[in-house]
Amino acid sequence: MSEGSADSPQPTSPPQPPPGHYALGHPVIGPRPLARTRSFTRRGGRMPRTHQAAWDRLSREVVLTVPRAHGDTSTVVETSYRLDVGEVFGRRAPLVVEVGPGSGDALVAGAVARPDWDFLAFEVWRPGIGHALAKMEAATGGPALPNVRVIEADASLALQTILEPGSAHEVWTFFPDPWPKTKHHKRRIVSDDFATTVRDVLTEDGVWRLATDWDDYAEAMREVLDAREDLRLVSTERAPLRPVTRFERRGTEAGRAITDLAYVRV
């Protein structure tokens, strides 16, 4: 039988799933849905011992259990779920929503400075939450701050449905991932769609506070938000409750300027 004849066995290729995002780069394990812009994509990882201990002590009180659309490890909150803020905090008080608190510098400092306000943070990076809980213990001498709750979820989706419209006195987005490469700019959380989500969450005259140490991201934020008629720039001064964070230190050490923006809902 000659090579390449019609009767020769033909080489076979491994099964190819449809286009998508392939788990671990494996051509057969996938596909998962195409990646979507997120506030932060990391979820797990080993915590330092002190952070894990703080998580073990405080997470049941601080980290809220919410129904998830795709199982316990999902960062997507079930869209039919609506959080009762008054029940969660046991009172009605001005609500600050923080998108991506990271290791909790602003979250803890704000909650300590304003015990008359409630703080609800959305974070998908569990080691960051553990670090925030450790900072909380250091600030209080042990107990949880009663005016702080954290939801382990993607804020860009959750805020579309989880809160009653007009719930938040302020929304904070401090040092979001800058995605510095041009091809990744579409992943930045501050977009026109997210601005609509924030606008809907804010009370009348509520304020969206942002900070970044990337000039081009600051310009992009201004371009998106200045074009809207429902948000008005009211300040470029440092946010009153924003402490100096490790992200800010890194930025200034690298020679980058810090930009603060505050927009009011109109």
Phi, psi and chi 1 to 4 in degrees:
 res  aa     phi    psi   chi1   chi2   chi3   chi4
   1 MET       -  122.5 -169.0 -179.3  -62.2      -
   2 SER   -75.3  151.0   61.5      -      -      -
   3 GLU   -63.0  133.5 -178.2  177.8   -5.1      -
   4 GLY    83.3    7.6      -      -      -      -
   5 SER   -71.0  165.7   69.4      -      -      -
   6 ALA   -63.0  -26.6      -      -      -      -
   7 ASP   -88.0   -5.0  -65.9  -28.5      -      -
   8 SER   -72.1  142.5  -60.1      -      -      -
   9 PRO   -63.6  134.0   22.9  -32.6      -      -
  10 GLN   -92.8  140.3  -60.2  -61.5  -49.9      -
  11 PRO   -62.3  142.7   22.4  -33.0      -      -
  12 THR  -106.3  147.9   58.6      -      -      -
  13 SER  -100.4  150.5  -59.9      -      -      -
  14 PRO   -62.0  150.6   22.4  -32.7      -      -
  15 PRO   -57.4  136.3   20.3  -31.7      -      -
  16 GLN  -113.3  113.8  -62.9  -63.1  -45.8      -
  17 PRO   -72.6  165.2   27.0  -33.8      -      -
  18 PRO   -63.2  163.5   18.7  -28.2      -      -
  19 PRO   -55.2  139.9  -23.4   33.6      -      -
  20 GLY   177.0 -165.1      -      -      -      -
  21 HIS   -99.8  118.3  174.0   66.9      -      -
  22 TYR   -95.2  125.1  -57.3  104.1      -      -
  23 ALA   -57.7  127.2      -      -      -      -
  24 LEU    57.2   19.2  -55.4  178.2      -      -
  25 GLY    72.6   11.3      -      -      -      -
  26 HIS   -83.8  134.3 -163.8  -73.4      -      -
  27 PRO   -75.3  -10.1   27.6  -34.6      -      -
  28 VAL  -113.2  -31.7 -179.9      -      -      -
  29 ILE   -60.9  -39.7  -67.1  175.5      -      -
  30 GLY   -67.7 -168.4      -      -      -      -
  31 PRO   -97.5  159.4   35.1  -35.0      -      -
  32 ARG  -108.3  166.7  -65.9 -172.9  -60.4 -146.4
  33 PRO   -58.4  151.3  -23.6   33.6      -      -
  34 LEU   -55.3  142.1  -73.5  170.1      -      -
  35 ALA   -59.4  143.2      -      -      -      -
  36 ARG  -118.4  153.7  179.2 -173.9   46.5   71.6
  37 THR   -61.4  130.7  -59.0      -      -      -
  38 ARG  -132.3  160.2  -64.3  179.5 -177.7  172.2
  39 SER   -69.0  -33.3   50.6      -      -      -
  40 PHE  -168.5  136.3 -159.8   57.7      -      -
  41 THR  -100.9  -18.3   54.9      -      -      -
  42 ARG   -75.0  146.7  -75.0 -170.2  -68.5  166.9
  43 ARG  -125.9  -41.0  178.9  172.7  172.1   78.9
  44 GLY  -120.2 -152.8      -      -      -      -
  45 GLY   118.6  155.7      -      -      -      -
  46 ARG   -73.8  135.5  179.5  175.9  -66.5 -179.8
  47 MET   -93.7  151.4  -60.9 -175.8 -157.2      -
  48 PRO   -58.0  154.5  -23.2   32.7      -      -
  49 ARG   -55.9  -42.0 -175.9  179.2  -57.3  173.7
  50 THR   -67.1  -35.0   55.6      -      -      -
  51 HIS   -71.4  -40.0  -59.0  173.9      -      -
  52 GLN   -63.3  -40.1 -177.8   65.9   57.5      -
  53 ALA   -63.8  -40.7      -      -      -      -
  54 ALA   -64.6  -40.4      -      -      -      -
  55 TRP   -59.6  -47.0  171.2  -84.6      -      -
  56 ASP   -61.6  -34.7  -66.4  -18.5      -      -
  57 ARG   -81.8  -37.2  -73.8 -171.4  -68.9  -94.7
  58 LEU  -113.7  -16.1  -60.9 -174.9      -      -
  59 SER   -62.9  -33.5   61.9      -      -      -
  60 ARG   -64.3  -28.5  -70.8 -173.3  179.4 -178.6
  61 GLU   -88.3  -34.5 -175.8  175.6   -8.3      -
  62 VAL   -98.9  -40.7  176.3      -      -      -
  63 VAL   -88.1  119.4 -178.3      -      -      -
  64 LEU   -80.8  143.1  -61.5  178.9      -      -
  65 THR   -91.0  122.6  -60.5      -      -      -
  66 VAL  -129.2  152.4  -63.7      -      -      -
  67 PRO   -69.3  138.4   22.8  -31.1      -      -
  68 ARG  -115.8  144.4  -59.0 -177.1 -178.7  -83.1
  69 ALA   -71.7  -27.4      -      -      -      -
  70 HIS  -132.5   39.4  -53.6  -65.3      -      -
  71 GLY    97.4  172.8      -      -      -      -
  72 ASP   -62.7  -27.2  -70.1  -16.8      -      -
  73 THR   -90.1   -1.9   61.3      -      -      -
  74 SER   -72.5  147.9  170.3      -      -      -
  75 THR  -100.1   11.1   60.4      -      -      -
  76 VAL  -103.9  119.9  179.3      -      -      -
  77 VAL   -79.3  139.8  177.2      -      -      -
  78 GLU   -54.4  128.2 -179.2   62.0   53.8      -
  79 THR   -68.7  -19.7   56.5      -      -      -
  80 SER   -81.3   -8.5   62.3      -      -      -
  81 TYR   -83.3  133.7  176.7   71.0      -      -
  82 ARG  -125.0  123.8 -173.8   64.5   61.7   88.1
  83 LEU   -77.9  131.6 -175.3   70.8      -      -
  84 ASP   -91.8   96.4 -173.5  -28.6      -      -
  85 VAL   -62.3  -41.1  175.2      -      -      -
  86 GLY   -61.6  -39.2      -      -      -      -
  87 GLU   -69.8  -40.5 -179.5  178.7   -9.2      -
  88 VAL   -62.0  -44.9  163.8      -      -      -
  89 PHE   -95.3  -10.3  -71.3  100.6      -      -
  90 GLY    73.5   21.0      -      -      -      -
  91 ARG  -169.6  174.3   64.9  175.7 -177.5  177.8
  92 ARG  -114.6  117.8  -65.6  -69.6  177.6 -177.9
  93 ALA  -146.7  162.3      -      -      -      -
  94 PRO   -53.9  134.3  -27.0   36.0      -      -
  95 LEU  -109.3  128.3  178.0   68.0      -      -
  96 VAL  -105.7  127.7  174.3      -      -      -
  97 VAL  -106.5  121.8  172.1      -      -      -
  98 GLU  -107.8  128.4 -175.4  167.4   14.9      -
  99 VAL   -97.3  111.5  176.5      -      -      -
 100 GLY    70.0   65.8      -      -      -      -
 101 PRO   -71.1   -8.8   28.3  -36.0      -      -
 102 GLY    61.4 -122.3      -      -      -      -
 103 SER   -90.0   10.1   57.4      -      -      -
 104 GLY    87.4   14.7      -      -      -      -
 105 ASP   -56.8  -55.8  -66.5  -70.3      -      -
 106 ALA   -70.5  -37.2      -      -      -      -
 107 LEU   -59.4  -51.7  178.5   65.4      -      -
 108 VAL   -69.5  -44.5  172.2      -      -      -
 109 ALA   -62.0  -42.0      -      -      -      -
 110 GLY   -65.1  -43.1      -      -      -      -
 111 ALA   -67.1  -34.5      -      -      -      -
 112 VAL   -69.4  -42.0  168.6      -      -      -
 113 ALA   -71.9  -30.6      -      -      -      -
 114 ARG  -125.3   75.5  -67.3  -56.2  -54.6 -105.6
 115 PRO   -65.7  -13.6   23.7  -33.9      -      -
 116 ASP   -86.7   -1.8   53.7  -32.5      -      -
 117 TRP  -111.5  155.7  -71.4    6.1      -      -
 118 ASP  -107.4  146.8  -68.7  -30.9      -      -
 119 PHE  -126.5  122.6  -67.7   77.6      -      -
 120 LEU  -119.8  118.4  177.0   65.6      -      -
 121 ALA  -113.1  144.0      -      -      -      -
 122 PHE  -115.0  120.4  -69.4   82.7      -      -
 123 GLU  -146.6  133.2  177.7   58.8   71.2      -
 124 VAL  -101.0   -7.2  -61.8      -      -      -
 125 TRP   -93.6   98.5 -175.8   40.0      -      -
 126 ARG   -59.3  -40.5 -178.0  170.5  -71.9 -172.4
 127 PRO   -59.4  -32.4  -28.7   38.0      -      -
 128 GLY   -65.4  -39.1      -      -      -      -
 129 ILE   -64.5  -42.2  -59.5  173.7      -      -
 130 GLY   -59.3  -41.0      -      -      -      -
 131 HIS   -64.5  -41.9 -163.3  176.1      -      -
 132 ALA   -61.4  -40.2      -      -      -      -
 133 LEU   -66.8  -35.6  -64.7  177.2      -      -
 134 ALA   -65.2  -39.9      -      -      -      -
 135 LYS   -66.3  -35.1  -70.8  178.3  179.0  177.6
 136 MET   -63.0  -45.5 -176.3 -178.8  -64.9      -
 137 GLU   -61.2  -40.1  -75.0 -169.5  -36.1      -
 138 ALA   -65.3  -35.2      -      -      -      -
 139 ALA   -74.1  -32.5      -      -      -      -
 140 THR  -102.1  -13.2   65.1      -      -      -
 141 GLY    84.7   10.2      -      -      -      -
 142 GLY   146.1  -58.0      -      -      -      -
 143 PRO   -73.9  162.6   25.7  -33.6      -      -
 144 ALA   -70.6  150.7      -      -      -      -
 145 LEU   -74.3  125.3  -73.6  164.6      -      -
 146 PRO   -69.7  -14.7   25.3  -34.1      -      -
 147 ASN  -103.9   22.8   59.2  -25.4      -      -
 148 VAL  -126.8  132.9  173.6      -      -      -
 149 ARG  -136.1  149.5  -62.9  -67.4 -174.7  -86.6
 150 VAL  -127.5  138.8  177.7      -      -      -
 151 ILE  -117.4  125.7  -63.7  177.6      -      -
 152 GLU   -82.5   86.2 -131.3  179.7  -29.7      -
 153 ALA  -160.2  161.2      -      -      -      -
 154 ASP   -74.4  110.0 -176.2  -25.8      -      -
 155 ALA   -63.7  -35.3      -      -      -      -
 156 SER   -62.2  -29.8   64.4      -      -      -
 157 LEU   -93.1  -46.1  -71.7  179.4      -      -
 158 ALA   -59.3  -40.3      -      -      -      -
 159 LEU   -68.1  -12.6  -73.4  177.0      -      -
 160 GLN   -70.6  -24.2  -65.2  178.6   30.4      -
 161 THR  -136.4  -21.8   55.8      -      -      -
 162 ILE   -77.9  -24.5 -162.9  169.8      -      -
 163 LEU  -112.9  151.2  -64.7  175.7      -      -
 164 GLU   -63.6  141.1  -68.4  -76.1   -9.9      -
 165 PRO   -55.2  142.8  -25.7   35.3      -      -
 166 GLY    72.7   29.6      -      -      -      -
 167 SER   -88.3  -29.4  -66.1      -      -      -
 168 ALA  -100.9  128.8      -      -      -      -
 169 HIS   -70.2  -40.5  176.6   63.8      -      -
 170 GLU  -142.9  152.1  -68.0 -169.0   -1.6      -
 171 VAL  -122.5  132.3  173.1      -      -      -
 172 TRP  -113.0  132.4  -65.6   -4.9      -      -
 173 THR  -133.9   85.4  -49.6      -      -      -
 174 PHE  -100.2  123.3  -64.1  148.5      -      -
 175 PHE    53.0   54.9  -59.3   99.5      -      -
 176 PRO   -66.2  158.4   27.4  -35.6      -      -
 177 ASP   -52.5  122.5 -166.1  -37.1      -      -
 178 PRO   -78.3  -14.9   29.4  -35.7      -      -
 179 TRP    39.9   69.5  -66.3  102.7      -      -
 180 PRO   -66.4  -26.7   22.2  -32.4      -      -
 181 LYS   -70.2  137.0  -66.8 -176.8  178.7 -180.0
 182 THR   -55.3  -40.2  -59.1      -      -      -
 183 LYS   -67.7  -14.9   65.1 -179.3 -179.9  179.7
 184 HIS  -103.1    0.5  -66.7  153.1      -      -
 185 HIS   -57.5  -29.7  -76.5 -177.0      -      -
 186 LYS   -64.6  -15.7   61.5 -173.9  177.7 -178.6
 187 ARG   -85.5   -9.9  -59.7 -178.4 -177.5 -179.5
 188 ARG   -62.1  138.8  -70.7  172.9  167.2  176.4
 189 ILE   -72.9  -31.2 -169.2  170.2      -      -
 190 VAL   -79.5  102.6  180.0      -      -      -
 191 SER  -139.3  173.0   64.4      -      -      -
 192 ASP   -64.4  -38.5 -167.7   55.8      -      -
 193 ASP   -64.3  -44.5  -74.8  -15.4      -      -
 194 PHE   -68.6  -32.9 -171.8   60.1      -      -
 195 ALA   -61.3  -37.4      -      -      -      -
 196 THR   -64.5  -41.6  -63.1      -      -      -
 197 THR   -60.3  -46.7  -62.2      -      -      -
 198 VAL   -64.5  -44.5  172.1      -      -      -
 199 ARG   -54.1  -43.5 -176.0  -84.1  -41.9  -84.9
 200 ASP   -68.1  -32.4  -69.5  -15.8      -      -
 201 VAL   -75.2  -31.3  165.8      -      -      -
 202 LEU   -71.2  147.8  -74.1  170.5      -      -
 203 THR   -70.9  166.7   60.2      -      -      -
 204 GLU   -58.3  131.8  -66.6  -67.7  -20.5      -
 205 ASP    68.3   12.7  -62.3  -34.3      -      -
 206 GLY   -70.4  159.6      -      -      -      -
 207 VAL  -121.5  134.3  178.4      -      -      -
 208 TRP  -102.8  117.3 -173.8    8.9      -      -
 209 ARG  -106.9  132.0  -60.3 -170.5 -175.4  -81.7
 210 LEU  -131.2  154.2  -52.1   97.7      -      -
 211 ALA  -149.4  143.1      -      -      -      -
 212 THR  -151.9  155.8 -177.7      -      -      -
 213 ASP  -113.1   18.7   60.1  -15.2      -      -
 214 TRP  -114.2  116.2  -72.7   83.4      -      -
 215 ASP   -58.4  -42.2  -72.1  -15.5      -      -
 216 ASP   -70.5  -28.7   72.0  -43.5      -      -
 217 TYR   -72.1  -39.7 -161.0    0.8      -      -
 218 ALA   -58.8  -43.2      -      -      -      -
 219 GLU   -64.2  -40.1  -67.6  169.9    3.8      -
 220 ALA   -65.4  -40.3      -      -      -      -
 221 MET   -59.5  -46.9  -69.8  175.8  177.9      -
 222 ARG   -61.5  -42.0  -71.2  -70.1  -54.6  -94.9
 223 GLU   -61.0  -44.2 -177.3  177.5   -9.9      -
 224 VAL   -69.8  -49.6  168.5      -      -      -
 225 LEU   -80.1  -33.1  -58.1 -178.6      -      -
 226 ASP   -67.3  -23.5  -71.7   -6.5      -      -
 227 ALA   -78.3   -9.7      -      -      -      -
 228 ARG   -91.2  141.5  -60.8 -176.4   62.7   98.3
 229 GLU   -86.7  -13.0  -64.0 -177.6   -5.3      -
 230 ASP   -97.8    0.3   50.6    5.8      -      -
 231 LEU  -133.0  137.0  -65.4  168.3      -      -
 232 ARG  -129.8  130.2  176.7  169.3   52.3   86.8
 233 LEU   -67.4  125.9 -178.7   66.7      -      -
 234 VAL  -120.5  -12.6  -68.3      -      -      -
 235 SER  -162.8  145.9  176.7      -      -      -
 236 THR  -120.5   15.2   56.0      -      -      -
 237 GLU   -82.1  161.9  -60.5  -62.9  -40.6      -
 238 ARG   -58.0  136.5 -175.7 -174.0 -166.1   86.3
 239 ALA   -58.5  135.7      -      -      -      -
 240 PRO   -56.4  -35.0  -24.3   33.1      -      -
 241 LEU  -103.9    6.2  -64.5  177.4      -      -
 242 ARG   -84.9  116.9 -175.4  173.2   72.9   76.0
 243 PRO   -80.1  172.0   32.9  -36.1      -      -
 244 VAL   -74.8  116.9  177.1      -      -      -
 245 THR  -100.9  169.2   67.6      -      -      -
 246 ARG   -63.9  -31.4   61.3 -168.4  177.0   96.9
 247 PHE   -66.1  -40.0  -70.7  103.4      -      -
 248 GLU   -65.5  -43.0 -177.7  169.2   -3.8      -
 249 ARG   -60.4  -44.1  -66.4 -171.1 -168.3   97.4
 250 ARG   -60.7  -42.6  -71.0  176.0 -176.5  173.9
 251 GLY   -64.1  -47.1      -      -      -      -
 252 THR   -68.1  -36.3   53.9      -      -      -
 253 GLU   -64.5  -28.9  -71.1  169.6    0.8      -
 254 ALA   -87.6    1.4      -      -      -      -
 255 GLY    86.1   15.0      -      -      -      -
 256 ARG   -93.5  143.2  -64.6 -167.3  -65.0  -90.2
 257 ALA   -82.5  148.5      -      -      -      -
 258 ILE   -96.4  128.5  -51.5  -59.4      -      -
 259 THR  -111.3  125.2  -62.1      -      -      -
 260 ASP  -109.4  139.8  -81.9   85.7      -      -
 261 LEU  -134.3  141.9  -57.8  169.4      -      -
 262 ALA  -134.9  122.6      -      -      -      -
 263 TYR  -116.7  136.0  -75.5   82.6      -      -
 264 VAL  -102.3  143.2   66.9      -      -      -
 265 ARG   -75.3  130.9  175.5 -178.8  173.2  177.0
 266 VAL  -121.2      -  -66.1      -      -      -
